[in-house]
Amino acid sequence: YQRRVRGTVSVGGVMITKLVAQTVQHFITLMDSLKLNLYAVDQLQPLLTDLFHSLKSIPSNIINLENDSTLGVNPKTKIKQWLTTMNSMKASDELDEEQVRQLLFDLESSYNAFHRALEN
């Protein structure tokens, strides 16, 4: 890890601020997709995968998403659970109303936990 000017941190040449911005973008894109009634697995699973990889790319010693009980929810765990669910479905399958509601709730909870982690 390298420190740069004004306290920004670089990991492997990528600024943490860029990783955080990409993660926020993935959260918002996925939540907006659900609000626009995109429920098919082949529409949502790639977005969920992008979000999961983005969360994984942020080093835990910079932003701890896993071992902080004050967050209330572990975003990586929630997203991975949904990936597992969608990977067991066919591409043409659609989430039902209850699944959409739960996914949106889990995304919003994870997004809020991510923001709390940034503040710590």
N, C-alpha and C positions, 0 to 999 in steps of 0.2 A: 504494500500500500504506500502511496506517495501522497504527501500533503502538497497542496497547491496554494496559490495566493488566496487570501481571505478565508481560509479554513475549508475550502472545498476539498473533497477527497477524490482521488483517482484510483480506480481498481483496474489493472490490466489496460491502462490507457483510456478507460471510459470513466467519465465523470459521474459520480453518484447522483448528482442533480439530474443528469440525463436519464439514468435508470429509474429514478423516482418519477420523473415526468412521463416516461413510457408506461410505467406501471399504472399511474393515474389514468392515462389515456386508455389503456386496456380495460380497466374497471368501468369507465364511463361508456366506452363503446359497447361493451357487453350489456350493461344495464339499459342503455338506450335501445339496443336491439330487441330486448325483451319487451320494453315499453311500446315498440313499434310492431309488436305481435309476430316477431320472428321466433318460432318455436321448434323448427325442424332441427334434428341433431346435426345434419350437415351444414347448417347455418351457424349453430352455436358452438359446436365442439372446437372448431379452429380458433375461435375467439377465446374460448376458455383455455385452450392450450397456450396461446400467446400470453395470457394473463399469468398462468402458472409458471411458464419459463421466465417471465419478467420478475415475478416474485422471487423465484429461485436465484436469479442473477444478482440480487442485492445481498452482499455479505452480512451474515448475522452479527458480526462484531461491529457493524456500522448501524444497522437497523435490526433489532432483535424482534422477530415475529413469532418465535417459537417458545421461548422460555419465560415470557412475561405474563404473569397471571393477571395483571391489571388490564390487559387488552380484552379479556373476556372471551375472545375467539381467536383461533389460529388461522389466519387467512390461507396459508399454504395447505393446511389440512382440509379445510372446507372446499377449496378449489379442487384438490386432488380427489376428494370423495365424489364430486360432481363429474370429474373426468372419468372416473371408474364407472359411474352410472351410465354416462353417455357412450363410453366405449363398449358397453354390453348391449347397446341398442343398434338397430339398423339406421343407416343414413337417412332413410325416408321417414323414420319414426318422428313423431312430434311429442314434446312434453305436454302433459295434460295441465289443466288449470291449477291444480294443487301443486304440481312440480314447479310450474312457472312461478307461482307465488313463493314457494320455499326457496327456489334459486335466487329470486330477487331479494328476498330477506337475507339469505346467506351472503350475497354479494354486498348488500348495503352494510351488513354487520362487519364483514371483512374489510370493506373500504374504510369504515369508521375506525376499526382497529388499526389499520395501516396508518391512518392519520395520527392516532394516539401514539403509535410507535415512533413516528417522525418527531413528535414533540418531546419524547423522552431523550 
